[in-house]
Amino acid sequence: MEETRLIALFGLADKVREQARQAVDRLQQMGLQVVMITGDAEAVAKTVPEDIAKENSAQV
């Protein structure tokens, strides 16, 4: 039987664009509730708004 070896393992992540952070911040300042809809996996879908919230609270 042929031997199998794992040569490399890596992951990629798209960063949230600054324009998206600014847009969410502006909408929330106007009193609007922001709802994000995605076709991503549940873990990814939860991470994006958490990242935006962290960045926006760090800028306050």
C-alpha positions in Angstrom: 0.0 0.0 0.0 1.2 3.5 -0.8 2.2 5.8 2.1 0.3 9.1 2.4 1.9 12.2 3.9 0.5 15.5 4.8 2.8 18.1 3.2 1.1 21.3 4.2 -2.0 22.6 5.9 -3.1 26.2 5.8 -6.2 28.4 6.0 -7.3 31.6 4.5 -9.6 34.3 5.9 -11.1 37.3 4.2 -10.8 40.4 6.4 -13.8 42.6 6.8 -13.5 45.7 4.7 -13.1 49.0 6.4 -16.1 50.3 4.4 -18.3 47.6 5.9 -17.2 48.5 9.5 -17.9 52.1 8.8 -21.3 51.4 7.3 -22.4 49.2 10.2 -21.2 51.8 12.7 -23.1 54.6 10.9 -26.3 52.6 10.7 -26.2 51.7 14.4 -25.5 55.3 15.3 -28.7 56.2 13.4 -30.6 53.7 15.6 -31.0 51.0 13.0 -30.6 47.3 13.7 -28.2 45.7 11.3 -28.9 42.2 10.1 -26.3 40.3 8.1 -27.3 37.4 5.8 -24.7 35.0 4.5 -24.4 31.6 2.9 -21.3 30.8 4.9 -21.0 28.1 7.5 -22.5 29.0 10.9 -19.1 29.5 12.6 -18.0 32.0 9.8 -21.4 33.7 9.9 -21.0 34.4 13.6 -17.4 35.5 13.4 -17.9 38.4 10.9 -20.3 40.5 13.0 -18.2 39.7 16.1 -15.1 41.1 14.3 -17.0 44.2 13.3 -18.2 44.8 16.8 -14.7 44.4 18.2 -13.2 46.8 15.7 -16.0 49.4 16.2 -15.8 49.2 20.0 -12.0 49.6 19.8 -12.4 52.8 17.8 -14.7 54.5 20.4 
